[in-house]
């Protein structure tokens, strides 16, 4: 069981680091000063940004759920509950 705990802890660390990077790379909902000039409001700019944002949001959701599951399983293994 000790080897499984080490592997799960490593996976947990990798997932958490990736999750932090995904959250940092996502744009905020407000556009800031870009709204004044309307620079990013072209049709192609909107569609490209939406698809990238949708992928980042989906990956963030998947990694957050997997992080929670792996952390709970890891806790159960270390605590001796399994």
N, C-alpha and C positions, 0 to 999 in steps of 0.2 A: 504494500500500500504506500510505502514511502516514495517509491519511484513514481507512482501515479500522482501523488501530491506535488512532487517537484515539477513534473510535466505540466500539470494543471496550473500551478503557480506561474510557470513561465508563459503559458498561453494567456493567462489572466493579465500579466504585465504587458504582453504584446498587444492584446486587445485594448487595454486602457490607454496605452501610448497612441495607438492608431485612432482611438476615439477622441483623444485630446486634439490631435492634428486635424481630424475631420471637422470638429467644432470650430477650431480657429480659422479654417479655410472657408467656412460658410460666411456669406454676406449677411448683413443685418437687413431688417425690413425697411428701414428708412434710407433714403438716398442721399441725405445730407445736402451739400451745396450743389450736387449734380442736378437737382431738380430745377434750379434757377436757369441753367443753360439748356436743359433738355437734352444733354449729350447722349445719354444712354437709352433714350426712349425711341429709338428706331425699331422697326419691325424685326429686323434680323438680330439686333442686339438683345431684344426682349426674348425671342425664342431660344437663342443660344444660351442665355443666362438661365432661363427656366429649366431647360433640359439638364444643365449642369447642376443647378440647385436641387432639382428633383432627385438626381442620382446621389448627391451628397446627403440629402435628407434621408433617403431610403437606406443608404449605407450606415448612416449614423443610427438609425432606428434598429437595424439588424445587429450592429455591433453593441449597442446598449443592451439589447435583450440578451445577446449571447454573453456579454460581460456579467450581467446579473445571474444568469444560469450557472456559468462557470464558477463564479464566486460562491454561490450557494452550495454547489456540489463540492467545491474545495473545502468550505467550512465543515460540511457534513463528514468529509473524509478525515480531516484533521481532528475534529471533535470526537470521532469514533462512532458516529451515529449510523454509518452505513454497514 
